[in-house]
Amino acid sequence: MEPLATAVRRAVLLTLFAAVVAAAWSWWREQTAPPTPAEPARWPPLPPRDHLGSEVPAGASPSPTSSTEPASAASATAVSATAAAWVAPGDDGSTPAGFPVKAKNSSGIYHVPGGRFHERTRPDRCYASADAAEADGYRRSKT
């Protein structure tokens, strides 16, 4: 009977020791924790941006260069490159006549005819020349 009583006594003492260590650990973590703020942090407002993501100067209003309505191929040929900087692609992603350069807003990249990804790119805008695309802030694709 003696060995059983000793084992029970040791188990009780070990449990009591573990409870004291857990209480001390909890108290220590509470003392070293950073204080919780009464309100969540408030960020300053972001400056206004235009449709390409560039910062707009104070007092100016962000507005797109052209309308966002899709242009038909017939109306695109009637519009000269100097009258409109860009035109929207056709519903199927095709480029209108006279506007072979394809540009993507999400990447900020334009693709020229004969380029590696020109054929498979579905454009957001179509430009008459690479210079017009660069003037709007796009960069040429690397391949």
N, C-alpha and C positions, 0 to 999 in steps of 0.2 A: 504494500500500500504506500510505502514511503516513496518509491520512484514516481508513482502517479501524482502524488501531492506536490512533489518537487516540480514536475512538468507543468502542472496547472499553475503553480505559483510563478514560475518563469514566464509562462504565456501571459498571465495577467500583468506582470511587471513590464514585459516587452510591449504590450498593448498600451499601457499607461505611458511608457517612454515615447512611443510613436505619437500619441495624442499630444504630448507636451511639445515635441519637435514640430508637429504640424501647426499648432497654435502659435509658436514662436515664428515660424516661417510666414504664416499669414499676417502676423503683426508687422514683421519686417517689410514685407512687400507693400503693405498699406502705407507705411511711413515713407518709403522711397518712391512711390508712384507720383507722377506729375499731377498737379491740380487740374481738375476738369473745368474748362471755361463755362461761364453761364450761358453764352450764346455761341453759335457756330461762327467761324471766321467769315468775314465778308470781303469779297474780292472787289477791287475797283473795276468800273465798267471798261470794256474793251473798246478801242477806237473803231470807228466805222470802217468797213472794207467794201471795195467794189466787187463786181461779179467775178473777177479773177483772183481775189484774195489780197490785193494790194491795199495798203492803208490809204484812206482818203484824207486829204488835207482838211483842216478845220474850216467850216463854213461851206464846203462843197458837198453836194449830195451824190451818193453812189448811184450811178445809172449805167445800164449797158450801152455798148456802142451802137447796136442795131436792135431791131425788134426780135423777139424770140419766136415769132411765127415761122413755120417752115415755108421756104420759098420753092416754087415749082421750077422745073428746068427751063420752061419758056420765059418766065419772068427773070430768071438769073442771067440769061443771055442778054436781055434788054438792059440790065443794070451794068454799068461800067465799073471797073475796078476802082476808079477814083471816087465814085458816088457812094459805094458801100465798102467798108473795110472787109466785111465777111458776110457770108450768107449761110443759112441753115442747110444741112444736108437733106436729101430726099427722105421720104418715109422709110425706104428700104436701106438707108445708110449710104446711098450713092452720092457722088459729088456732082453738082450742077456743072454744065458746060462753062468753061472759062474759070473755074475755081477748083483746080486739081489738088491743092495742098490741104491735107486733113489735119485737124487739130483736136486734141482731147483736153477738156477742162480739168479733169481729175488728175492728170499727170503733168499738165503744162507743157506738153511736147507736141510738135507738129511733124508730119511725115510727108515727104515729097514723092512724086511719082518715080518709080524705079527703086525706091528704098525697100529695105528688107521687110518691114511690116506694113507698108502702105496698103497693100491689097486687103489684108485682114483687119485693118483698123476701121472701126465704126465711128466716124467723126461726130463731134459736137458742133464744130464750125468748119467751114470751108473757105479758103483764101485763094486769091488769084496768084499770089506770089509768096515766096518764103520771107521776103522783106516785110510784107504786110503782117504775116504771122508773128515775126520777131518784134514788130512795132507794137503789137498787142500784148507782148510779154511772154510769148511761148519760146521754147528753145528747140533747136533741131534735134531729131533723134540721132543717137550715136551710130546707128548702122543703117 
